[in-house]
Amino acid sequence: MIDHVSIQCSDLAASARFYDAVLAVLGAKRMFDSPEAIGYGTDMPTFWIGPHNTGTGFRESHLAFTAPTREAVDAFFGTALQHDAEVLYRPREFPEYHRSYYAAFVRDPDGNNVEAVCHTAGG
């Protein structure tokens, strides 16, 4: 249903370093790069960041990225911590969403709630 998502960043370079690292452990990579926008994806860019140039103030966004395994969620979390991300929720199951929902939540450099989630049952 969603073709792509784009967010504005107060410090594009800091956000690019954060997303380069945390998305790499989920299997995505930087696929487009210009001063106006950076696009990430696996086959084509589906997540975009750019400089904050419209609107005023900050409105928190929630971004959930699919992780192929629970280990990838753990790697996302560890990588985010290496980039000084604020911890919202450490990796764990969230049965209130569904029995196999395993996720971690952090804040990106702009304060957005960023999640990696695996929907596969653990062993």
SVG drawing of the C-alpha trace seen along z (x, -y; Angstrom):
<svg xmlns="http://www.w3.org/2000/svg" viewBox="-3 -27 32 50">
<polyline fill="none" stroke="black" stroke-width="0.4" points="0.0,0.0 2.8,-2.5 5.2,-3.3 7.6,-5.4 8.0,-7.5 10.0,-10.7 10.9,-12.6 12.7,-16.0 15.8,-16.2 17.3,-19.1 20.8,-17.7 20.8,-15.7 24.4,-14.5 23.7,-13.2 20.5,-11.5 22.3,-9.9 25.0,-8.4 22.3,-7.0 20.2,-5.5 23.2,-4.3 24.1,-2.2 20.8,-0.9 19.2,-0.2 22.3,1.7 21.8,4.4 18.3,4.8 19.5,5.4 18.8,2.0 21.3,-0.5 21.6,-4.1 20.5,-4.0 20.1,-7.7 22.2,-10.6 21.9,-14.3 22.0,-17.5 18.1,-17.5 17.4,-13.8 18.9,-10.5 16.9,-7.3 17.2,-3.9 15.9,-0.5 16.7,3.0 15.5,3.0 14.6,-0.7 14.5,-3.6 11.4,-3.4 12.5,-5.5 13.8,-9.0 15.3,-11.7 15.9,-15.3 16.7,-18.7 14.0,-20.3 12.8,-23.1 9.0,-23.3 6.7,-23.8 7.7,-24.9 8.2,-23.0 8.7,-19.3 6.0,-16.6 7.2,-13.1 6.9,-10.4 6.9,-6.6 8.8,-4.5 8.8,-0.7 11.3,1.2 10.9,4.9 13.7,7.1 14.1,10.5 15.0,12.1 15.0,11.5 18.8,11.3 18.4,8.5 16.2,6.6 19.0,7.1 21.6,5.9 19.5,2.8 19.3,2.0 23.0,2.5 23.9,0.4 21.5,-2.4 23.1,-2.5 26.5,-2.9 25.1,-6.0 23.9,-7.4 20.2,-6.7 17.9,-7.1 16.3,-3.8 12.5,-3.7 12.1,0.1 14.8,2.7 14.3,5.7 11.6,8.0 8.3,9.6 5.2,7.3 2.3,9.8 -0.1,6.9 0.4,6.5 0.6,10.3 2.3,13.4 5.3,13.2 5.9,9.5 9.5,8.9 10.8,5.4 13.1,2.6 12.3,-1.1 14.8,-4.0 14.9,-7.7 16.7,-9.0 18.8,-12.2 15.6,-14.3 13.6,-12.5 11.5,-10.3 10.4,-6.9 12.2,-4.3 11.4,-0.6 12.8,2.6 10.2,5.4 10.3,9.2 7.0,11.0 8.4,14.5 8.1,16.7 11.3,17.1 12.9,20.4"/>
</svg>
